[in-house]
């Protein structure tokens, strides 16, 4: 006869064992998780009931949107969490998992799974296999997430009657992996384990105890000395901050403080946009070669004689290096020091900055003067027309007029590439721009706005969320409006309408038609408790947007925009030229070659 846990370890030990559900909730709280997004289902019902006693489990309109919302949550917090049922719920999350892997976001995808006692020769109704199969495939979702490069595991139950299961420890190991490596993980939890006792854990007081790996690299002082020497000789220096720093707020603050102490101008990449306050006099904005339009672009392109590049990607992305146009001055700069941040959690950059800051305490060292500060109002194209070519200028005008900074959430497509001209200021949540630069995943802006709205509500902030979307991207995700309504979100949706998937359009096939002339989004937004507006001139747009901000609540501003080149943003015109060039179009090839020259 097998011994029980009580027989083996005693009644006192047994009584202090938590259930797996209790331990999972406790662990998520350790990582600062204050809400979980998901869609309910049979295999996950036990876990929902266990978590809901300690953490709000919030609904999404579908599983893919739950995953996208968790991605935005991970941009702002140590972890994002998405919850769904077995296979029919988890497989739709693979798009969000691909986004999280691409952007290096620590998202925990948790799926309910068949109980260990249910595994036998009968096929379960959620299994992914045809009726003619000779065996059941219970690992379809695990294998799908593994194929994306994620660590994907199913928690294991009790294997000996006298020993508690170690599923809680396995769960903690997966959370820690996601947190330390900034990568998503996929976890299946058999439903019959949720209420079973699991091995008790001695959890740390805070997350710093989980960062056990010390920096094993040496020589930071030599790198710092090289930077010192280069800075001492430079007349026109620039600190270029890569996108890795957006998830390391402490290090980013450390670097910006150093820039202010020394008067060093700094800029970031497209993928880092929103992590900086672009109203700061030393901030030159988000740079991307010929694709960017910055007030101080000439300083970067023509004057900079030394670049200190920190936290940029190991491999350059086509999007982030001016689409290989060879116009990205920083990529090609002959006098540059790069500290990419190859150590875990960018400990190598921190080591260099620690050395650099200690040496720069010498007051005899020359201080650098920043270029002209961002004074004066940038050019505003208020010629009456309204389109992608001036929508950013219009929005920037309203921010300055109201002396308020918005939090921007651009949608993939023309809206994303027009949004790089938006001015990002200070934000109550630490980020003023959250986008999905991995632009193969359309339909993220409303789920992102959802996560931002929850974060703002937690802080008691009324800061305005501005979603900039085309009609194609909006139609991917309009069902998520129900959750913005339930939130009472303070959000404005700028709906750029041309009835076409325009970015990269290379013909007149019906696949590009994304809308119908009879569709009225103003009626749709009213069904969700919001207010709809129509704007057809730049002056009208500025007035209505300012009014919407003052009113608060949920608004949609419809902006009809044509397909004429003059109505496209400068960036989109260049990007469409690049796409045509890559597709072998002769005219686009000539234009691209001229642009690169």
Residue pairs with C-beta under 8 A, 6 or more apart in sequence:
2 160
2 161
2 162
3 161
3 162
4 161
4 162
5 13
5 14
5 17
5 161
5 162
5 163
5 164
5 197
6 14
7 162
8 162
8 163
9 162
14 197
16 200
17 164
17 197
17 198
17 199
17 200
18 26
18 168
18 197
18 198
18 200
19 50
19 194
19 195
19 196
19 197
19 198
20 50
20 155
20 165
20 167
20 168
20 171
20 189
20 193
20 194
20 195
20 196
20 197
20 198
21 46
21 47
21 49
21 50
21 51
21 194
21 195
22 50
23 168
23 171
23 198
23 200
23 201
24 47
24 50
24 51
24 168
24 171
24 189
25 50
25 51
25 53
25 54
25 55
26 54
26 203
27 168
27 171
27 172
27 175
27 201
27 203
28 36
28 51
28 55
28 79
28 81
28 108
28 175
29 54
29 55
30 203
30 204
30 207
31 78
31 79
31 175
31 179
31 207
32 77
32 78
32 79
32 207
33 55
33 77
33 78
33 79
33 81
34 55
34 56
34 77
34 458
35 55
35 56
35 57
35 58
35 73
35 81
35 454
36 51
36 55
36 56
36 57
36 58
36 81
36 82
36 83
36 110
37 58
37 59
37 60
37 66
37 69
37 70
37 73
37 80
37 81
37 82
37 83
37 450
37 451
38 44
38 48
38 57
38 58
38 59
38 60
38 63
38 66
38 82
38 83
38 84
38 110
39 59
39 60
39 62
39 63
39 66
39 83
39 84
39 85
39 89
40 48
40 59
40 85
41 84
41 85
41 86
41 88
41 89
41 112
42 85
42 112
43 85
43 86
43 111
43 112
43 113
43 114
43 126
43 191
44 83
44 84
44 85
44 86
44 89
44 110
44 111
44 112
44 189
44 191
45 112
45 191
46 112
46 191
46 192
46 194
46 195
47 83
47 110
47 112
47 189
47 191
47 194
48 57
48 83
50 194
50 195
51 57
51 83
57 83
58 454
58 483
59 483
60 66
60 69
60 447
60 450
60 480
60 483
61 479
61 480
61 482
61 483
62 92
62 479
63 82
63 84
63 89
63 90
63 92
63 93
64 92
64 93
64 95
64 96
64 443
65 443
65 446
65 447
65 450
65 477
65 479
65 480
66 82
66 83
66 84
66 93
66 96
66 447
67 82
67 92
67 93
67 95
67 96
67 97
67 99
67 100
67 107
67 109
68 96
68 99
68 436
68 441
68 443
68 444
68 447
68 448
69 80
69 82
69 447
69 448
69 450
69 451
70 80
70 81
70 82
70 96
70 100
70 107
70 108
70 109
70 451
71 80
71 96
71 99
71 100
71 103
71 105
71 107
71 436
71 444
71 447
71 448
72 80
72 434
72 444
72 447
72 448
72 450
72 451
72 452
73 79
73 80
73 81
73 107
73 451
73 454
73 455
74 80
74 100
74 105
74 106
74 107
75 105
75 246
75 247
75 431
75 434
75 451
76 429
76 430
76 431
76 434
76 451
76 452
76 455
77 455
78 106
78 179
78 207
79 106
79 107
79 108
79 175
79 178
79 179
80 100
80 105
80 106
80 107
80 108
80 451
81 107
81 108
81 110
82 93
82 96
82 107
82 108
82 109
82 110
83 110
83 111
84 90
84 92
84 93
84 109
84 110
84 111
84 112
85 111
85 112
85 126
86 111
86 112
86 113
86 114
86 126
86 141
86 188
87 111
87 126
87 127
87 128
87 140
87 141
88 126
89 111
89 112
90 109
90 111
90 141
90 145
90 186
90 188
91 128
91 140
91 141
91 144
93 109
94 144
94 145
94 148
95 441
96 107
96 109
96 441
97 107
97 109
97 145
97 148
97 150
97 184
97 186
98 148
98 438
98 440
98 441
99 105
99 436
99 438
99 441
99 444
100 106
100 107
100 183
100 184
101 148
101 149
101 150
101 183
101 184
102 438
103 436
103 437
103 438
104 182
104 183
104 244
104 247
105 182
105 183
105 184
105 247
106 178
106 179
106 181
106 182
106 183
106 184
107 178
107 184
107 185
108 174
108 175
108 178
108 184
108 185
108 187
109 145
109 150
109 184
109 185
109 186
109 187
110 187
110 189
111 141
111 186
111 187
111 188
111 189
112 188
112 189
112 191
113 154
113 188
113 189
113 190
113 191
114 124
114 126
114 138
114 190
114 191
115 190
115 191
115 192
115 193
116 157
116 190
116 192
116 193
117 192
118 124
118 192
119 138
121 136
123 129
123 133
123 136
124 136
124 138
127 136
127 137
127 138
127 140
128 137
128 140
128 141
129 135
129 136
129 137
129 140
141 152
141 186
141 188
142 152
142 153
142 154
142 186
142 188
143 152
145 152
145 186
146 152
146 186
150 183
150 184
150 185
150 186
151 174
151 177
151 183
151 185
151 186
152 185
152 186
152 187
152 188
153 170
153 174
153 185
153 186
153 187
153 188
154 187
154 188
154 189
154 190
155 167
155 170
155 171
155 187
155 188
155 189
155 190
155 193
156 165
156 166
156 167
156 170
157 165
157 167
157 190
157 192
157 193
157 196
158 164
158 165
158 196
159 165
164 197
164 198
164 199
165 193
165 196
165 197
165 198
165 199
166 198
166 199
167 189
167 193
167 198
168 198
168 199
168 200
168 201
169 199
169 201
171 187
172 201
172 203
174 185
174 187
175 185
176 210
177 183
177 185
178 184
178 185
179 207
179 210
180 210
180 211
180 213
180 344
180 345
181 344
182 247
204 210
211 345
213 344
215 343
215 347
215 348
215 351
217 343
217 348
217 351
220 348
220 351
220 352
220 354
220 355
221 355
223 337
223 339
223 352
223 355
224 352
224 355
224 356
224 359
225 359
226 337
227 308
227 337
227 352
227 356
228 356
228 359
228 360
230 306
230 308
230 335
230 337
231 237
231 262
231 264
231 306
231 308
231 368
232 365
232 366
233 306
234 305
234 306
234 335
234 368
235 305
236 299
236 303
236 304
236 305
236 306
236 371
237 264
237 265
237 304
237 305
237 306
237 307
237 308
237 368
238 264
238 265
238 266
238 267
238 284
238 299
238 300
238 304
238 306
238 307
238 308
238 330
239 255
239 259
239 264
239 265
239 266
239 267
239 307
239 308
239 310
240 266
240 267
240 268
240 269
240 287
240 307
240 308
240 309
240 310
240 312
240 330
241 252
241 255
241 266
241 267
241 268
241 269
241 272
241 275
241 276
241 310
241 311
242 268
242 269
242 271
242 272
242 309
242 310
242 311
242 312
242 313
242 340
242 341
243 268
243 269
243 271
243 272
243 311
243 312
243 313
243 320
244 311
244 312
244 313
244 340
244 341
244 346
245 251
245 252
245 255
245 272
245 275
245 310
245 311
245 341
245 346
246 252
246 271
246 272
246 274
246 275
246 431
248 311
248 345
248 346
249 430
251 311
251 346
251 349
251 350
251 353
252 275
254 350
254 353
254 357
255 266
255 310
255 349
255 353
256 266
256 276
258 264
258 353
258 356
258 357
258 360
259 265
259 266
259 282
260 282
261 357
261 360
262 360
262 367
262 368
263 282
263 367
263 368
263 369
263 370
264 282
264 308
264 368
264 370
265 282
265 283
265 284
265 296
265 299
265 370
265 371
266 276
266 282
266 283
266 284
267 283
267 284
267 285
267 286
267 287
267 294
267 300
268 275
268 276
268 285
268 286
268 287
269 286
269 287
269 288
269 312
269 320
270 286
270 287
270 288
270 291
270 292
270 319
270 320
270 420
270 437
271 313
271 317
271 319
271 320
271 437
272 286
273 286
273 420
273 424
273 433
273 435
274 408
274 424
274 427
274 431
274 432
274 433
274 434
274 435
275 431
276 283
276 285
276 286
276 424
277 283
277 424
277 425
277 426
277 432
278 285
278 286
278 374
278 423
278 424
278 425
279 374
279 405
279 423
279 425
279 426
280 374
281 370
281 373
281 374
281 375
282 370
282 373
283 374
284 294
284 295
284 296
284 299
284 300
284 371
285 292
285 294
285 295
285 296
286 292
286 294
286 420
287 294
287 297
287 300
287 328
287 330
288 320
288 321
288 322
288 328
288 420
289 321
289 322
289 325
289 327
289 328
289 329
289 331
290 322
290 325
290 327
290 574
290 595
291 322
291 323
291 325
291 327
291 420
291 571
291 574
291 575
292 420
292 571
293 421
293 570
293 571
294 300
295 374
295 378
296 371
296 372
296 374
299 371
300 329
300 330
301 329
303 371
304 329
304 330
304 333
305 335
306 335
306 336
306 337
307 330
307 333
307 335
307 336
307 337
308 336
308 337
308 339
309 330
309 336
309 337
309 338
309 339
309 340
310 339
310 341
310 349
311 339
311 340
311 341
311 346
311 349
312 338
312 340
313 320
313 340
314 340
314 342
316 331
318 324
319 437
319 439
320 437
321 328
321 331
322 328
322 331
323 575
323 578
325 578
325 592
325 595
325 596
326 332
326 596
327 595
327 596
330 336
339 348
339 349
339 352
341 348
341 349
342 348
343 349
377 397
377 400
378 393
378 396
378 423
379 393
380 390
380 393
380 394
380 396
380 397
381 389
381 390
381 393
381 538
382 390
382 393
382 394
382 397
382 538
382 539
382 542
383 390
383 538
384 537
384 538
384 539
385 537
385 538
385 566
385 567
386 394
386 535
386 536
386 537
386 538
386 540
386 541
386 559
386 561
387 496
387 559
387 561
387 562
387 566
387 567
387 568
388 414
388 415
388 418
388 496
388 561
388 567
388 568
388 569
388 572
389 566
389 567
389 568
389 569
389 570
390 538
391 418
391 468
391 494
391 496
391 541
391 559
391 569
392 418
392 419
392 421
392 422
392 569
393 421
394 538
394 541
394 542
394 545
395 406
395 422
395 466
395 468
395 494
395 545
396 421
396 422
396 423
397 542
398 542
398 545
398 546
398 549
399 405
399 406
399 423
399 425
401 542
401 546
402 546
402 549
402 550
404 463
404 464
404 549
405 424
405 425
405 426
405 427
405 432
405 463
406 432
406 463
406 464
406 465
406 466
406 549
407 427
407 429
407 431
407 432
407 433
407 434
407 452
407 456
407 463
407 464
407 465
407 466
408 419
408 422
408 424
408 432
408 433
408 434
408 435
408 466
408 468
409 433
409 434
409 435
409 445
409 448
409 449
409 452
409 465
409 466
409 467
409 468
410 416
410 418
410 419
410 422
410 433
410 435
410 445
410 467
410 468
410 469
411 442
411 443
411 444
411 445
411 467
411 468
411 469
411 470
411 473
411 474
412 436
412 439
412 441
412 442
412 443
412 444
412 445
412 473
413 439
413 442
413 469
413 470
413 472
413 473
413 501
413 502
413 503
414 470
414 496
414 502
414 503
414 568
414 569
414 572
415 468
415 469
415 470
415 473
415 496
416 435
416 436
416 437
416 439
417 503
417 569
417 571
417 572
417 575
418 468
418 569
418 571
418 572
419 433
419 435
419 468
420 571
421 569
421 571
422 433
422 468
424 432
424 433
425 432
426 432
427 463
428 456
428 459
428 461
428 463
429 452
429 455
429 456
429 459
429 461
429 463
434 448
434 452
435 448
436 444
436 445
436 448
442 472
442 473
442 476
443 473
443 476
443 477
444 477
445 467
445 468
445 469
445 473
445 477
446 467
446 474
446 477
446 478
446 480
446 481
446 484
446 493
447 477
447 480
449 465
449 467
449 484
449 489
449 491
450 480
450 483
450 484
450 487
450 489
452 465
453 465
453 484
453 487
453 489
453 490
453 491
454 487
456 462
456 463
456 465
456 490
457 487
462 490
462 552
463 490
464 490
464 491
464 492
464 549
464 552
465 489
465 490
465 491
465 492
466 491
466 492
466 494
467 491
467 492
467 493
467 494
468 494
468 496
469 493
469 494
469 495
469 496
470 495
470 496
470 497
470 498
470 502
471 495
471 496
471 497
471 498
471 499
471 514
471 515
471 521
472 500
472 501
472 502
472 514
472 515
474 493
474 495
474 521
475 514
475 515
478 524
481 524
481 525
481 528
481 530
481 554
482 528
484 491
484 528
484 554
485 528
485 529
485 530
485 554
488 553
489 554
490 552
490 553
490 554
491 554
491 555
492 545
492 548
492 549
492 554
492 555
492 556
492 557
493 525
493 554
493 555
493 556
493 557
494 545
494 557
494 559
495 521
495 556
495 557
495 558
495 559
496 559
496 561
497 515
497 521
497 558
497 559
497 560
497 561
498 560
498 561
498 562
498 563
499 513
499 514
499 515
499 516
499 517
500 512
500 513
500 514
500 515
500 563
501 511
501 512
501 513
501 514
502 512
502 563
503 572
503 575
503 576
503 579
504 576
504 579
505 512
505 576
506 579
506 580
506 583
506 585
520 532
521 532
521 556
521 558
522 532
522 533
522 534
522 556
522 558
523 532
524 532
524 556
525 531
525 532
525 554
525 555
525 556
526 532
528 554
529 553
529 554
530 553
530 554
530 555
530 556
531 548
531 551
531 553
531 554
531 555
531 556
532 555
532 556
532 557
532 558
533 544
533 548
533 555
533 556
533 557
533 558
534 557
534 558
534 560
535 541
535 544
535 557
535 558
535 559
536 559
536 560
541 557
541 559
544 557
545 557
548 555
548 557
561 567
565 573
568 576
574 595
576 588
577 588
577 591
577 592
577 595
578 588
578 592
579 588
580 587
580 588
580 589
580 591
580 592
581 588
581 589
581 591
581 592
581 593
